[in-house]
Amino acid sequence: MEEKQKLIVVPWDFTPVAESALAHAVKIGRMVGDNICLLHIVDSNIKPKAEGEKKTLLKHVAEENSRKYDFPISAEVLRGSIFNSIAEYANDQEASLVVMGTHGMVGMQKITGSWALKVIVKSKAPFIVVQEPPADQERYHNIVFPIDFRVENKEKMGMAIFMGKYFDSKIHILRTTTNDKSLKTKINRNLNFAVKYLIQNNVEYEIHEIPHGKMAQQTIDFAQRTKADLILIVTTKNITLADYMLGASEQYIIANSSKIPVCCVNPRASFASTSQFMGGWGGV
């Protein structure tokens, strides 16, 4: 039986940040052989004529970019809400990745940052959220990988190994220091798990210690100092309304002012296995 072609989904809103997301998607797609689909969500009450115009426009955009990048790009217009429909489409298509553009947290753009988080947490596929095009068309040289006490940290190992193997990336592990013996034990357990799998898969890594507290800001600061190409995080298991309104730590990292791309992995039991997480990209 022929294996189903894997898909990278790029939510498309006809803005420059969507174009930046597409540039990252093409970079990854070239390396792993995935197809790309531009996904545009329209209001459920849109009139048929207007919907048809959107479909025609998006098809033109896909064809134009397919020629530009010399890469197969399809288009899909769906009725619904961006908060549900993007994740639903990615889940239905068993997408390997979603690459989405977003804005920083300045003024009204803060709302956009929280919207991004609300979209991300409903997806089974990992998200890469970007604000600008890739600086390097071939590699993600340095990836920042913060580790804390949560067991969910283990679930982003698949993505770390994927990036390390396909893009020859160096993984910079950030470990928080603490005097709390219980927290220290949990952090060290996660660290040992990460190091074990990185060594097994011949992925280069380096361990850095940072003080406990304000990890989101310290992660961004470290990523900026090291000129990181990507920050890899796991989202909070239960995002509350207050997190959306006031800003979960993930939201601040996603919308960082340094405009460093952020890969978000949702904690799900089925992703605990690295080989399952890698999907069509080849188990490790």
C-alpha positions as CSV (number, residue, x, y, z in Angstrom):
1,M,0.0,0.0,0.0
2,E,1.4,3.4,-1.0
3,E,2.2,5.7,1.9
4,K,0.1,8.8,2.2
5,Q,2.0,12.0,1.3
6,K,2.6,14.1,4.4
7,L,1.4,17.6,4.5
8,I,2.6,20.9,5.9
9,V,-0.3,23.3,6.5
10,V,0.2,27.1,6.2
11,P,-2.7,29.2,7.4
12,W,-3.1,32.0,4.9
13,D,-4.5,35.5,5.5
14,F,-2.9,37.4,2.6
15,T,-0.4,39.2,4.9
16,P,3.4,39.4,4.9
17,V,3.7,37.2,8.0
18,A,1.8,34.5,6.1
19,E,4.4,34.8,3.3
20,S,7.1,34.4,5.9
21,A,5.4,31.3,7.2
22,L,5.3,29.9,3.6
23,A,9.1,30.5,3.2
24,H,9.8,28.5,6.3
25,A,7.3,25.7,5.2
26,V,9.1,25.5,1.8
27,K,12.5,25.3,3.6
28,I,11.3,22.3,5.7
29,G,9.2,20.8,2.8
30,R,12.3,20.6,0.6
31,M,14.2,18.8,3.2
32,V,11.5,16.2,4.2
33,G,9.5,15.9,0.9
34,D,6.2,17.1,2.3
35,N,3.5,18.8,0.2
36,I,2.3,22.3,1.3
37,C,-1.3,23.5,1.5
38,L,-2.3,27.1,2.0
39,L,-5.4,27.2,4.2
40,H,-7.7,30.2,4.3
41,I,-10.6,30.3,6.7
42,V,-13.7,32.3,5.8
43,D,-16.8,33.2,7.9
44,S,-19.5,30.5,8.0
45,N,-22.0,33.1,6.7
46,I,-20.0,34.2,3.7
47,K,-22.0,34.6,0.5
48,P,-21.2,32.0,-2.2
49,K,-20.0,34.7,-4.6
50,A,-17.5,36.1,-2.1
51,E,-16.4,32.6,-1.2
52,G,-15.8,31.8,-4.8
53,E,-13.7,34.9,-5.2
54,K,-11.6,33.9,-2.2
55,K,-11.0,30.4,-3.7
56,T,-10.0,31.9,-7.0
57,L,-7.6,34.3,-5.3
58,L,-6.0,31.7,-3.1
59,K,-5.6,29.3,-6.0
60,H,-3.8,32.1,-7.9
61,V,-1.6,32.8,-4.8
62,A,-0.7,29.0,-4.6
63,E,0.1,28.7,-8.3
64,E,2.2,31.9,-8.2
65,N,4.2,30.7,-5.2
66,S,4.5,27.2,-6.6
67,R,6.3,28.7,-9.6
68,K,8.3,31.1,-7.4
69,Y,9.7,28.3,-5.2
70,D,9.5,25.5,-7.8
71,F,7.6,23.5,-5.2
72,P,4.1,21.9,-5.2
73,I,1.7,24.1,-3.2
74,S,-2.1,23.6,-3.1
75,A,-4.9,25.8,-1.7
76,E,-7.9,25.1,0.5
77,V,-10.7,27.5,1.6
78,L,-12.9,26.4,4.5
79,R,-15.8,27.9,6.3
80,G,-15.5,28.2,10.0
81,S,-13.4,29.8,12.8
82,I,-9.7,30.1,12.8
83,F,-9.7,28.9,16.5
84,N,-11.1,25.6,15.5
85,S,-10.9,25.1,11.7
86,I,-7.1,25.3,11.3
87,A,-6.5,22.6,13.9
88,E,-9.4,20.5,12.7
89,Y,-8.1,20.6,9.1
90,A,-4.6,19.7,10.2
91,N,-5.9,16.8,12.4
92,D,-8.2,15.5,9.6
93,Q,-5.3,15.6,7.1
94,E,-2.9,14.1,9.6
95,A,-0.6,17.0,8.8
96,S,3.0,16.6,10.0
97,L,3.4,20.3,10.8
98,V,1.6,23.6,10.7
99,V,3.6,26.8,10.0
100,M,1.8,29.9,10.9
101,G,2.7,33.6,10.8
102,T,1.9,35.9,13.7
103,H,2.7,39.4,15.0
104,G,4.6,40.5,18.1
105,M,3.1,41.7,21.3
106,V,2.8,45.4,20.7
107,G,-0.5,47.2,21.3
108,M,-3.4,45.5,19.6
109,Q,-1.0,42.9,18.2
110,K,-1.0,41.3,21.7
111,I,-4.4,40.0,20.8
112,T,-2.9,38.3,17.8
113,G,-0.3,36.6,20.0
114,S,-3.1,35.2,22.2
115,W,-5.0,34.1,19.1
116,A,-2.0,32.1,17.9
117,L,-1.9,30.2,21.2
118,K,-5.6,29.5,21.1
119,V,-5.2,28.0,17.6
120,I,-2.1,26.0,18.5
121,V,-3.5,24.2,21.6
122,K,-6.2,22.4,19.6
123,S,-3.8,20.7,17.1
124,K,-2.3,17.3,17.2
125,A,0.5,18.4,14.9
126,P,3.3,20.6,16.1
127,F,3.2,24.3,15.1
128,I,6.1,26.5,14.0
129,V,5.1,30.2,14.6
130,V,7.1,32.8,12.7
131,Q,7.2,36.6,12.3
132,E,9.8,36.9,9.6
133,P,11.2,34.8,6.7
134,P,14.1,32.3,7.5
135,A,17.5,33.9,7.8
136,D,19.1,30.8,6.3
137,Q,17.4,28.8,3.5
138,E,19.0,25.5,4.4
139,R,19.6,25.1,8.1
140,Y,18.3,25.9,11.6
141,H,21.7,26.2,13.2
142,N,20.9,26.7,16.8
143,I,17.7,25.6,18.6
144,V,16.9,26.6,22.2
145,F,15.3,23.8,24.2
146,P,14.1,24.9,27.7
147,I,13.5,22.2,30.3
148,D,11.6,22.5,33.5
149,F,10.0,20.1,36.0
150,R,7.0,19.2,33.8
151,V,6.8,15.6,32.5
152,E,5.3,17.0,29.3
153,N,8.8,18.3,28.4
154,K,9.6,14.8,27.1
155,E,7.0,15.1,24.4
156,K,9.0,17.7,22.4
157,M,12.0,15.3,22.0
158,G,10.7,14.0,18.7
159,M,10.8,17.5,17.2
160,A,14.3,18.2,18.6
161,I,15.7,15.0,17.1
162,F,13.9,15.7,13.8
163,M,15.4,19.2,13.5
164,G,18.8,18.0,14.7
165,K,19.0,15.2,12.1
166,Y,17.4,16.9,9.1
167,F,18.9,20.4,9.6
168,D,22.2,19.5,11.4
169,S,21.0,21.7,14.3
170,K,22.7,22.1,17.6
171,I,20.3,21.8,20.6
172,H,20.9,24.2,23.4
173,I,19.2,22.8,26.5
174,L,18.3,25.3,29.1
175,R,18.0,23.8,32.6
176,T,16.6,25.9,35.5
177,T,18.4,25.7,38.8
178,T,16.5,25.4,42.1
179,N,17.1,24.6,45.7
180,D,13.8,22.7,45.9
181,K,14.8,19.0,46.0
182,S,11.6,17.7,44.5
183,L,11.8,20.1,41.5
184,K,15.5,19.5,41.1
185,T,14.8,15.7,40.8
186,K,12.1,16.3,38.2
187,I,14.2,18.7,36.2
188,N,17.2,16.3,36.2
189,R,14.9,13.4,35.1
190,N,13.8,15.4,32.1
191,L,17.4,16.5,31.4
192,N,18.7,12.9,31.5
193,F,15.8,11.8,29.2
194,A,16.7,14.5,26.7
195,V,20.4,13.9,26.7
196,K,19.9,10.1,26.3
197,Y,17.8,10.5,23.2
198,L,20.0,13.2,21.7
199,I,23.1,11.0,22.1
200,Q,21.3,7.9,20.7
201,N,20.5,9.9,17.6
202,N,23.8,11.7,17.2
203,V,22.4,15.1,17.7
204,E,24.8,17.8,18.9
205,Y,23.8,19.5,22.2
206,E,25.0,21.8,24.9
207,I,23.6,22.3,28.4
208,H,23.2,25.7,29.9
209,E,22.0,26.6,33.4
210,I,19.6,29.5,34.2
211,P,18.1,30.7,37.5
212,H,14.7,29.4,38.5
213,G,11.9,31.8,37.7
214,K,10.9,34.0,34.7
215,M,11.9,31.2,32.4
216,A,10.0,32.6,29.4
217,Q,12.0,35.9,29.4
218,Q,15.3,34.1,30.1
219,T,14.6,31.7,27.2
220,I,14.1,34.7,24.9
221,D,17.2,36.5,26.2
222,F,19.3,33.4,25.7
223,A,17.9,32.8,22.2
224,Q,18.8,36.3,21.3
225,R,22.3,36.1,22.6
226,T,23.0,32.9,20.8
227,K,21.3,34.1,17.6
228,A,19.0,31.1,17.8
229,D,17.0,30.0,14.7
230,L,14.3,28.4,16.7
231,I,12.9,28.0,20.2
232,L,11.3,24.7,21.0
233,I,8.6,24.6,23.7
234,V,5.8,22.4,24.9
235,T,2.4,24.2,25.6
236,T,0.7,24.2,29.0
237,K,-1.7,21.2,29.2
238,N,-4.7,23.2,30.3
239,I,-4.7,26.8,28.9
240,T,-7.3,28.9,30.8
241,L,-9.2,31.9,29.7
242,A,-7.0,34.0,32.0
243,D,-4.0,32.8,30.1
244,Y,-5.5,34.0,26.8
245,M,-6.4,37.4,28.3
246,L,-3.3,38.0,30.5
247,G,-0.7,36.0,28.6
248,A,0.5,32.5,29.3
249,S,4.3,32.1,29.2
250,E,4.1,30.4,25.8
251,Q,2.3,33.5,24.5
252,Y,5.3,35.7,25.4
253,I,7.7,33.3,23.8
254,I,5.6,33.0,20.6
255,A,5.4,36.7,20.2
256,N,9.0,37.5,21.2
257,S,10.3,40.9,20.2
258,S,13.4,39.3,18.7
259,K,11.1,37.6,16.1
260,I,12.7,34.2,16.6
261,P,10.6,31.4,15.3
262,V,9.0,29.2,17.9
263,C,8.0,25.5,17.6
264,C,5.1,24.5,19.9
265,V,4.3,20.9,20.7
266,N,1.1,20.1,22.5
267,P,1.3,17.6,25.4
268,R,-0.5,14.4,24.3
269,A,0.0,10.9,25.4
270,S,0.2,9.6,21.9
271,F,3.2,11.9,21.2
272,A,5.3,10.5,24.1
273,S,7.0,8.1,21.7
274,T,9.6,9.7,19.5
275,S,8.9,7.4,16.6
276,Q,5.2,8.2,16.7
277,F,5.9,11.9,16.8
278,M,8.2,11.8,13.8
279,G,5.3,10.3,11.7
280,G,6.1,10.3,8.0
281,W,9.5,11.9,8.6
282,G,11.0,8.6,9.6
283,G,11.2,7.1,13.1
284,V,14.3,7.6,15.2
